[in-house]
Amino acid sequence: MNKIWSFIIILSLALLLAVGPDKALTGMIEASNEALALSLRLLAVYAVWLGILSIVEHTGLSDALSRLLKPAIRFLFGKNISPETEKYISVNMSANLLGMGGAATPMGIKAIASMDDGGGVATDAMIMLFVLNASGISLIPTTLIGLRSAAGSASPADIILPTLIAVTASAAFGVAAVKAIQSAGRKRRRRRK
């Protein structure tokens, strides 16, 4: 992946130098300044939510979340996952529901690591977690609201309902597709036996 990104950057810079050599350095500096300013604006949003996630984990609220989300987790991931994995998944799902995809990533990585059976192949539960994280279902898209606020939007929270509809539809389709493929795989394995 690093080679691909390096190739794209070098190609873009070469084209920029060919089309407008006087604008190459200026464009790179302006883009760097804008990226840094946006990163600093979003840092506050992430700091708050990461702090809340840390408090949730240290106060034991993650255990309560795990119990609350247990039926959904059992339906989505099966009954063979450990309590520790359930806890990681519940915190990951909670962070995603609050629109903190970046803050959900560490718990998602821990959940995937705890589900790894060492076989070198993704398990059904790992695939389901990936699909749920890729669909990005969130009740409150805090990162998008933060981006819109940083860009000077007059009403940055207007995207809540359309975002909720879109991500719910994509998550439902993703879950249905994964369940259908897993069911077909189980039937195929039974026929081979």
Residue, then its C-alpha position, 0 to 999 in steps of 0.5 A: m500500500n505504501k508503494i501505491w501511495s508513494f506512486i500516486i504522490i510522485l505522479s501527482l507532483a510530476l503532473l503538477l510540475a509539468v502543468g504549473p511549476d510555479k504552483a507546486l510548492t505553494g500548493m503543497i504548503e497551503a495544503s499542509n497548512e489546511a490539513l494541520a489546522l483541520s487536525l487541530r480542530l478535530l483534536a478537541v472532538y477526539a480528545v473529549w470522546l477518547g476521554i469518555l471511552s477511557i472513563v467508560e472502560h475504567t469505571g466498569l460501564s463497559d461491562a454494563l454496556s456488554r450486558l446491554l448489548k449481549p443479545a445483539i452481540r450474540f445474534l451478530f457474532g455467535k455464542n462462541i465468543s469470550p466475555e472479554t471479546e464481548k466487552y471489546i465489541s460492546v465498547n467498539m459498537s458504542a463508540n461507533l453508535l456515538g459517531m466516533g469511528g476513530a475512537a472505536t478502532p482500538m477496541g475493534i483491533k483488540a476484539i479482532a485480536s481476541m477472536d483470532d484462532g491462529g489459523g490465518v483465516a478470518t473467522d465469521a465473527m471477525i468478518m461481521l465486526f469488519v462489516l459493521n465497522a465499515s458500514g459506520i452505523s452511528l446515532i450521532p455522527t460526531t466526527l462529521i458534525g465536528l468537520r462541518s463545524a470546523a468548516g463553518s457550517a451554520s447548522p452542522a447537526d442537520i446531517i443526523l437524520p440523513t446519515l442515520i438512514a443511510v448507515t442503517a440501510s448499509a449496516a442492515f444490508g451488510v449484516a444480511a449479506v454476511k449472514a447469508i454467505q455464512s449460512a451458505g458456507r455452513k451448508r456447503r461444509r455439511r454437504r462435504k461431510 
